[in-house]
């Protein structure tokens, strides 16, 4: 969604941002700057992401594939079949 609006803006800052972003038009510069802010925030949020599982959980979930005896995982005493 786009909306036309009127804002007071520092034109020197727009020119400097345009140079840094490689843009030439004001609208293009503002959009590129906003997109950059959003991208940076998303990357920062990813750095703080803590998955619910860790490598030990993964090893435990995969352990049955390599088990020699099923009873270790709550099964009978029969050897595991391949």
Secondary structure, DSSP 8 states (H G I E B T S, - for coil): ----------HHHHHHHHHHHT--SHHHHHHHHHHHHHHHHHHHHHHT---S--HHHHHHHHGGGG-SBGGGGTS-SSB---
